[in-house]
Amino acid sequence: MILESQCVRYNYGSSDDALCPSCLSKEPTVIRPPSPPRPEPSWLEISLTRLDANVAHFRSLLGQDRASGGARLCAVVKADAYCLGAQAIAQRLARAGVEMLAVYSLSQARELVEAGITRPILVMMPLRDIDRGDVLYRTLLAGRLHLMVHDRDQLRQVADIGTRFGCAIPVHLFLDTGLCREGMSDSDFREALAACASMRTIRLAGVCSHLADARGDVAFCEEQLERLTAALTSL
């Protein structure tokens, strides 16, 4: 009798009637499928010179050079710089003159700080507390740890952190303009904006939003930008 499963075959004999005591006493024979061939080694090659050129291109779109003021450039290096290596990419971006780096979590921010990167870092997750023993504590006191604020409750919690540590924390208010995944509604945004003016431990450093489909739906992107522009008029 032969019993089969997806990957393993057990051979106990030819039929139920032919099973002898010696066959029954033996361990079943396990026949495993051959291992698949190993893929050829592969790698991803990143041209840091072209990365510099990309930074220069974005600066030209902003009408900015190193000597001028105006809009500043923030590079997102979350998730290990999208698997390109956060430390190496962030260091190169900093040398190219990018003013700020953005990550998602505190652990990603710690990695940059521990690598000696001194550019301001924006943490995009809704952070609600930080410990005094954290390696980012000194970065926070120095005003180089910026926090993205997703709701009014978080804004109050960040203000409490500033009160506890005796510092003003730079925040970026996140307005939901159509992604419908995170961020504040128009009314919550206006209330948070008004609250920032009365909070001594909060420094409004920016406002932001997230395009829902930057490549596929240009008309909706323009609608989102109009909503963000309208919100900026209330600053």
N, C-alpha and C positions, 0 to 999 in steps of 0.2 A: 504494500500500500504506500502510495506517495502522497504526502500532504505538502501543499505549497503555500507560501505567503508572498508578500511583495518582494522581499529581498533575500529570504533565506529558504532553503529547501531541506526537508528532513526525509531521509530514506530509511524506512523501517523494514523493507522486504518487498516481495512481489505481490502478495495478496494476504487477506485476513486469515485464510485457512493454512497458509504456508509458514506462518510465524512460528519459529522454533524457540525453545528456551534460551539457546545461545544467542539468538538474534535479539530477544527481548532484554537480555542482560547487558547488551552492549550500549555504549553511548551513541546517540544518533549522529550520523554523519552530516555535518553542516557544510553546505556548499554556498559560498558567498560570491556575489558578482564581482568581476574584476574592478579594481579601482580605476576611476577615470584618469586619463592622462593629465599630468600637471600642466597648467598653462605656461606659456613662455613668460619670463620676467618682463614687467612693464614699468614705466615711470612717466611722470609728468614733469616736463621741463618748463620752468617759468623764467621769462626774460625780465630781469629787474630793470634793464634799460628801457624796455617798453612800458614797464610799470611807471617809470619816471615820466615817460612821454604821455601816458594817460593822465597823470596828475597835471601836467602842464596843459593838456587839452581842456580838462575841466576848469582850470584856472582861466583859460581864455574865454570859456563860455560864461564865466562869472564876471568877466572884465576885470580880472584881478591879477596882480603880480606880487612878488614878495614885498615890494616897497610900498604898495598901496593898501588902503584899508578896505572897508566895505564887507561884502559877504565873505565868510570864511568856509573852509572846506573840512568836512568831517567824513572820514573813511570808515566804513563798517567792516570790522574784522572778526565778527562773531563766528562761533563754531570752528575755531582754529583757522580763521581767515578762509572759511569755506573749504577746509581741508588742504589749504596751500601752505600752512605753517604760520601761525599767528605772530610768533616772535620775529621771524625774519621779515615777513611782509610789513608788520607794523614799524619795525626799525627803519626799513627802507622808505616807507611813507613819511615817517617823521623827518628823515633826512631830506626828502623831497619838499618839505615845507607844509605838509598837511597839519592843520592847527589842532584837530581833535580826532580821537579814535572812538568808535562805538562798538560795544560788545553787548551780549544779552545778559549775562549773569555775573555775579560777584566773582565766581571762580575764574571766569575768563578775564576779568579785570585784574585779579591777583596775578595771573600769569604774565600779563604785560608789565605790571609794576615790579614783579620779581626779576624780570628780564632787564630792568634798568630804564624802562621807557618813562619819560617824564611829561609827555604830552597829556593834556586833559583827557579823561576817559568818560564817556557817557554810557551808563548802564541802562539798558532799555527795558529790562524786566521790571514789574511793579515792586520795587524794593520797599519793605516796610520796617526794617530794623537792621542795625549793624552793631556788632560787638566792639567794645573798646580794645579788646585784644586782637582784633582782626588786623592783618597786614595793611589793609586799606584805610585804617584809622588815620594815619598821618597824611595820606593822600586826601582824605576828606577834610581834615583841618587846614590843609594847604589850599583848599578850594579847587583842587584838580579832579575831584570825583563828582561828576554831574549825574543827576538822576532824572529819568523820564517819569512823569507823573501821569497815571492813567485814570485816576478818579479823585474825588474830593476827600474821601477818607484817607487815601494814601498821602495826600498833601498835608493833612493834619499830622499824620504819623511821621512824615519827614520833618515837619516843623518841630515835633517833639524830640527827634534825634538831634536836631540843631540846638535845642534848648539844653539837652542833657550834656552835649559836648561843648557848648559855648561857641558855636560857629554858625555862620550863615551858609546854607547849602544851595548851590546853584541847581535849578530845576528847569526842565523843559516840559511844558504842558502838551499833552498828546490829545489832539482833536480828532475824533472819528468823522471823516468826511465821506464815508461810504464803504469802507472795508467791512464794517459791521462785525469785527472780531475783538477789538480792544479800543480803548480811548474814550474820551468824554463826548457827550452830546453837546449841542450848541449851548443849551441853557446851563449845563454843568460847567462847561468851559468858561462862560462869562462869569459865573459865580466864583470859580477857582481863580480866575484872573483878578477879580476884585479882592479876593481873600489874600492873594500874594502881597498886595500893597500894604496890608495891615500886619503882616507876619514879619517880625524882626529877624527871624532865623531862616527866612526863605529869600533867595535872590533869583528873580526870574531871568534866566539866561537864554530862553528861547521857546518857541512853540513849534510843533511839528505835526505831521500827519503821515498816512501811508496810502499810496496809490493801490487800488484794488487790482488793476490790470494794466500795467504801464505800457505793454506792447500791443495788447489785443483790442482794447476799447478806448480809442483816443478821445472820443466825445465824452465818455464818462470821466476820464482823467481831467479833461478841461473843466468839467462840472465840479470835480473835487477841488481843483486849484482855485476855482471861483469861491467856493465855500471857505477855503483856507484864507484867501485874500480878504474876504469879508470879515473873517474873525480878526485878522491882523489890524483892520481899521479901528478896532476897539482898544488897541494898545495905547 
